[in-house]
């Protein structure tokens, strides 16, 4: 922690960011950084929602952008499609007679319904799919539990404004994405759950 705190106090954000990136990977948060756009400020936990590897995508959903690392294992489309066929017997949409898209697979897996539980029972803790539904295409990620999301910011602070030591940043027992100077209320956190990237 001493080397990290020294970098922060010296204003050396490049070194601090390098140390944060390494600590995230060492703790198993090996996807990212990824980004989430919303109008909600001060969110300390995410109970759902989508993350993108494209910053430009998140700007479509709000002025406030969060960057994070995610922890898996994640099911990619090549994992989800056979699981969906195993669960449903087919991946063909009866309305169109075409195979459902990767984005639709992702939505089904994150719906909270029986298929979502099935994916989790197979050992996956989230999903990663190619998303073409926004102006900027890229990978879209979602995880099942808030403790799988940790801030990628070079510095995070507690409610008193103190810098959080690096050794406490990536604790999977803590659901908070980070400690925050601004406390998000429950309504804000709940709103983040029910809309992709918002």
C-alpha positions in Angstrom: 0.0 0.0 0.0 2.8 2.4 0.8 4.1 2.6 -2.8 0.6 3.1 -4.1 -0.2 5.8 -1.5 3.1 7.6 -2.3 2.2 7.6 -6.1 -1.3 9.1 -5.3 0.1 11.7 -2.9 2.7 12.7 -5.6 -0.1 13.0 -8.2 1.5 10.2 -10.3 -1.7 8.8 -11.7 0.1 6.8 -14.4 1.9 4.8 -11.7 -1.3 4.5 -9.6 -3.3 3.3 -12.5 -0.7 0.7 -13.4 -0.8 -0.6 -9.8 -4.6 -0.7 -9.8 -4.6 -2.6 -13.1 -2.1 -5.2 -11.7 -4.0 -5.5 -8.4 -7.3 -6.1 -10.3 -5.8 -8.9 -12.4 -4.1 -10.5 -9.3 -7.5 -10.5 -7.5 -9.2 -12.2 -10.5 -10.9 -9.1 -11.9 -9.5 -9.8 -15.3 -12.1 -8.3 -17.7 -11.7 -4.7 -18.4 -11.5 -1.9 -18.1 -15.1 -1.8 -19.2 -17.5 1.2 -19.1 -21.1 1.9 -18.0 -23.0 5.1 -18.8 -25.9 6.4 -16.8 -27.4 9.7 -15.6 -27.1 8.5 -12.0 -24.2 9.9 -10.0 -22.6 8.4 -7.0 -23.5 4.7 -7.5 -21.6 2.5 -5.2 -23.2 -0.8 -6.2 -24.5 -2.2 -9.5 -27.2 -4.7 -9.2 -27.4 -5.3 -12.9 -26.8 -3.5 -16.2 -24.5 -3.8 -19.1 -20.9 -2.8 -19.5 -19.1 -2.1 -22.8 -15.5 -2.2 -23.9 -16.3 0.9 -25.9 -16.4 4.3 -24.1 -18.3 5.8 -27.0 -21.2 3.4 -26.5 -21.7 4.3 -22.9 -22.1 8.0 -23.8 -25.4 7.1 -25.4 -26.8 6.3 -22.0 -25.8 9.1 -19.8 -23.2 11.8 -18.9 -21.9 9.8 -15.9 -19.4 7.1 -17.0 -18.1 4.4 -14.7 -15.1 2.3 -15.5 -14.6 -1.1 -13.9 -13.0 -4.5 -13.9 -15.2 -7.6 -13.9 -14.6 -11.0 -12.4 -15.8 -14.2 -14.2 -15.9 -16.8 -15.4 -18.0 -15.3 -18.2 -20.0 -17.2 -20.7 -19.3 -16.0 -24.3 -21.7 -16.5 -27.2 -20.0 -19.7 -28.1 -20.7 -20.9 -24.6 -24.3 -19.5 -24.4 -25.6 -20.9 -27.7 -25.1 -24.6 -26.9 -26.4 -23.9 -23.4 -29.5 -22.3 -24.8 -30.0 -25.2 -27.2 -29.6 -27.6 -24.3 -32.1 -25.7 -22.2 -34.7 -24.9 -24.9 -34.1 -27.6 -27.5 -33.4 -25.0 -30.2 -31.9 -21.6 -30.7 -34.4 -20.7 -33.5 -36.8 -17.8 -32.8 -40.3 -19.2 -33.6 -41.4 -15.7 -34.8 -38.7 -15.3 -37.4 -37.5 -18.9 -38.0 -33.9 -17.6 -37.6 -31.4 -18.3 -34.9 -31.5 -15.7 -32.1 -28.7 -13.1 -32.1 -25.9 -13.0 -29.7 -27.5 -9.9 -28.1 -30.7 -11.8 -27.6 -28.7 -14.7 -26.1 -27.2 -12.2 -23.6 -30.6 -10.8 -22.8 -32.0 -14.2 -22.1 -29.1 -15.1 -19.9 -29.4 -12.0 -17.8 -33.2 -12.0 -17.6 -33.2 -13.4 -14.1 -35.4 -16.3 -15.4 -34.9 -20.0 -15.6 -32.3 -19.8 -18.4 -30.3 -17.3 -16.3 -30.3 -19.7 -13.4 -29.3 -22.5 -15.8 -26.3 -20.5 -17.0 -25.2 -19.9 -13.3 -25.7 -23.6 -12.5 -23.2 -24.4 -15.3 -20.6 -22.4 -13.4 -20.7 -19.0 -15.2 -20.8 -15.8 -13.2 -21.7 -13.5 -16.1 -21.8 -13.1 -19.9 -19.9 -11.5 -22.7 -21.5 -11.1 -26.2 -20.9 -9.1 -29.3 -23.4 -6.2 -29.4 -24.5 -4.4 -32.5 -27.6 -2.8 -31.1 -25.9 0.6 -30.4 -24.3 3.2 -32.6 -20.9 1.9 -31.7 -20.5 -1.9 -31.8 -18.4 -3.9 -29.4 -18.4 -6.4 -26.6 -21.1 -6.1 -24.0 -20.6 -7.6 -20.5 -22.9 -8.3 -17.6 -22.4 -10.2 -14.3 -24.8 -11.8 -11.9 -23.5 -10.4 -8.6 -22.4 -6.8 -7.7 -19.2 -8.1 -6.0 -17.9 -9.0 -9.5 -17.6 -5.3 -10.4 -14.8 -3.1 -9.1 -13.8 0.4 -10.0 -10.9 0.8 -12.5 -10.3 4.4 -11.4 -6.7 5.1 -10.3 -8.0 6.5 -7.0 -11.1 5.8 -5.0 -12.1 7.4 -1.7 -14.3 6.5 1.3 -17.2 8.6 2.6 -14.7 10.8 4.5 -12.6 11.5 1.4 -9.7 9.3 2.4 -7.9 7.4 -0.3 -8.8 3.6 -0.2 -5.6 1.5 0.1 -5.0 -0.7 -2.8 -5.1 -3.8 -0.6 -8.8 -3.1 0.1 -9.9 -2.2 -3.5 -10.7 -5.7 -4.9 -12.4 -7.5 -2.0 -14.9 -9.9 -3.4 -16.7 -10.0 0.0 -17.7 -6.4 -0.5 -20.5 -5.6 -3.0 -19.4 -2.0 -3.5 -17.8 -1.1 -6.8 -15.7 1.3 -4.8 -16.0 3.6 -1.9 -17.5 6.9 -3.0 -17.6 10.5 -1.9 -21.2 10.7 -3.1 -23.6 8.2 -1.7 -26.1 6.7 -4.2 -29.5 6.1 -2.8 -31.4 2.8 -3.3 -33.6 4.2 -6.0 -30.5 5.2 -8.0 -29.0 1.8 -7.6 -32.2 0.0 -8.5 -32.6 2.2 -11.6 -29.2 1.0 -12.8 -30.5 -2.6 -12.7 -33.4 -2.4 -15.1 -32.0 -0.9 -18.2 -29.0 -1.9 -20.3 -26.1 0.6 -19.8 -28.4 2.7 -17.5 
